[in-house]
Each structure stands twice: as structure tokens, then as C-alpha cells.
Amino acid sequence: MSVYFGPKLCENALNTSKKESYPEVPPRAEYALMVLGHALGPAMTALIDWAELRHQHEAKGIKLSSVSDNELLER
């Protein structure tokens, strides 16, 4: 499972990246994370870990509502 935040969301709404456009044929653009974007790293890592753990539980047929907090923390 993967999580994807498109460049337009990060550049416009979140102000976490910047876009450098080049007037070439074909068009080319480069994106770079700004300081705020780098600060999101730990939060994004935690969210990805949570999503992967949930996917593993669903693949095993375990409903998350029936799992205790301690079982969720075990890997």
C-alpha cells in the first residue's frame, strides 16, 4: 500500500514544496521540498507505518475493531 501526495497539493495547499519550470520542449519541471516539507517526514513515516499495519491485519482477516491496543502495537 502506498500513499501519494501530488505535487500540486504540496506546492499550493501545503506550501511544502517548490516547483522550478523550464521553457523546454518537451516541458520539464523539478520539484524540491522546502523546510516545512522536510518537517513532515516523521508524521508521514508514522502514517505509512499505520497504513501498512492495517493492511497486514486486513490481509489476515482480522477486524481492527476486535483487536486490542496491545495487539496492534505488536509487529
C-alpha positions in Angstrom: 0.0 0.0 0.0 1.3 3.4 -0.8 0.3 7.0 -0.1 0.8 9.7 -2.7 0.6 13.4 -2.3 0.7 15.1 -5.7 3.0 18.0 -6.4 0.1 20.5 -6.8 -1.2 19.7 -3.3 2.2 20.0 -1.8 3.1 23.2 -3.7 -0.2 25.1 -3.5 -2.2 23.9 -0.4 0.5 22.8 1.9 3.3 25.1 0.8 5.8 22.3 1.4 7.5 22.1 -2.0 8.6 24.5 -4.7 8.4 24.0 -8.5 11.0 25.1 -11.0 9.7 25.1 -14.6 12.0 25.2 -17.6 10.9 26.5 -21.0 11.9 23.4 -23.0 10.3 21.1 -25.4 9.1 18.8 -24.0 8.3 20.8 -20.9 10.3 20.0 -17.8 9.8 20.8 -14.1 11.7 20.0 -11.0 10.3 19.8 -7.5 12.1 20.3 -4.2 10.9 20.0 -0.6 11.0 23.2 1.4 11.8 23.2 5.2 8.1 22.7 6.0 8.1 19.6 3.7 11.1 18.1 5.4 9.4 18.6 8.8 6.5 16.4 7.7 8.9 13.4 7.4 8.3 11.8 10.9 4.5 12.3 10.6 4.4 10.7 7.1 6.5 7.8 8.3 4.1 7.2 11.2 1.1 7.4 8.8 2.7 4.9 6.4 3.6 2.5 9.2 -0.1 2.7 10.4 -1.4 2.0 6.9 0.9 -1.0 6.4 0.0 -2.5 9.7 -3.7 -2.1 8.9 -3.2 -3.7 5.5 -1.4 -6.7 7.2 -4.3 -7.1 9.7 -6.9 -6.9 6.9 -4.9 -9.5 4.8 -5.1 -11.9 7.8 -8.8 -11.3 8.1 -8.5 -9.5 11.5 -11.1 -6.7 12.0 -9.4 -3.8 13.7 -12.3 -3.2 15.9 -11.7 -6.6 17.5 -8.0 -6.1 18.2 -6.8 -4.6 21.5 -4.4 -1.7 21.6 -1.6 -4.1 22.7 -2.1 -6.4 19.8 -1.9 -3.5 17.4 1.4 -2.4 18.8 3.0 -5.8 18.3 4.7 -6.5 15.0 
